[in-house]
Amino acid sequence: MNKHIVTICGHSLCLLSDESEAYIREIVRTIDGIITQFNSRRPTQTIDAETRLIYAAIQLADELFKERMENERLTESLRALRAQPAVSPQELEDAERKIALLCRTLEHATEERDAAKAELEAFIAGFEGDEQ
């Protein structure tokens, strides 16, 4: 565990965490930002540090719960999408029939081409025989 000394709302704290220094600094910056925002909304009021920290905790908890709900909604949407087949069995069957038809058509076209080629070669060979 790493030892991190941070100052929040004028209070120095020692945090033990496996997280990086940059991560801890970002958390402290977030909390300080919330407190600064809270203070700017009440410039004429003197509010103790405990109340400001409670406000920050409430706001962070609110954000956390909203993110969790959004995560659950997205997870459920993903589950629903995974449960749906990419194509219906009927669409798959239709596609397989079309592929089989295209394969037969290609086979037939290849046979006709080969026959036309053989006929053309025979025709050309007939001319070559006449020239001699």
N, C-alpha and C positions, 0 to 999 in steps of 0.2 A: 504494500500500500504506500502511496505517496502522501506526503504531508504538504498541504497547501494553506498558506496564511492569506486570508482575504479580509476585506473591510466592506461591510454592508451597513448602510445607515449609521455610519460613525462607529460601528462596533467591529473590533478585530476578532476574527474567528479562525480557529485551526481546523481544517477539514482533512480527514483521511479518506483517500479515494484512489481507486485504480485508474481513474480517468486522467487524461493529459492536462497539463497546465493550461493549454489553450482552451480546452473544453470547460474547465472550471472558471477561467476568466470570462468566457462567453455567458455562463450561467450568472455570474456576479453582475456582468454588464446588463443582462436582461432584468434582473431584480432591481438594480439601481435605476434603470430606465423606467420601470413601472413606478417606483417610488418618486422619481423626479416628475413624472406625469401627474401623479397624485398630488404632489406638493404644488405644482403649477396651477391646478384647478382650485386650490384653496390658499392663495397667497397671503391672505390676512389672518389665517388661522394658525395657531401653534398646535401642532399635532405631535404627540410623542412617538418615538421610534417604534414602539410596540404596535401601535395602531397602524402606522405606515407598513410595517412588515406583515401585519394581518391582512391589510388591503392587498398587498403584493401576493400573498399566499392565496387569497380568494381569487384574484385575477388569473394566476397561474393554474389553479385548480379548474377554473372555468375553461380556460384554453385546453387543458389536458382532457377534460371530459368531452369537449366538442371534437377534439382530434380523435379520441377513442370512438365516439359515435360515428364519425366519418369513416374511420378505419373499419368498423363493423359493417357499415353500409356498403363500402367498397368490397369487403371480403364476401359479403352475401351476394353482391352483384356478380363477383367473379365465380362463386360457386354455381350460381344460376346459369351463367354462360357456359361453364364447363359441363353442366348437366345436359345442355341442349346439344343434339347432334349437329355437326357442321352442315350436313344436308339430310334431308329426310330419306328414309329407305326407298320411297317411291322415286325421288329425284335421282338417287344412286342407281336404281334399276333402269330408269330411262336413259341415263348417261351410258350405262353399260350396253344397252341395246343400240344406241347411236354409235358407240365405238365399234361394236361388232359389225354394224351395217357399213361403216366407213372402211373397216378392214376388208370386208367382202368387195366393196366397190373398188378399193385400191388393188386388190388381187385381180379383179376382172380387168381393170385398166392396164395393169402390168401385162396380163396375158394378151390383150388386144395390141398393146405396144410391141410386144415381142413378135406377134404374128405379122403386124404391119412392117416391122423391121425385116423379118425373114422374107416377106413378099417384095419389099423394096430391094433387098440384096439380090433376090432371084431376078428381078426386073433389070437391075444394073448388070448382073452377070450375063443376061441375055444380050444386052447391047455390046458388052465386051466380046462376046462370042461372035457377033455379026461383024465386028471390025477386023477380024483376022481372016 
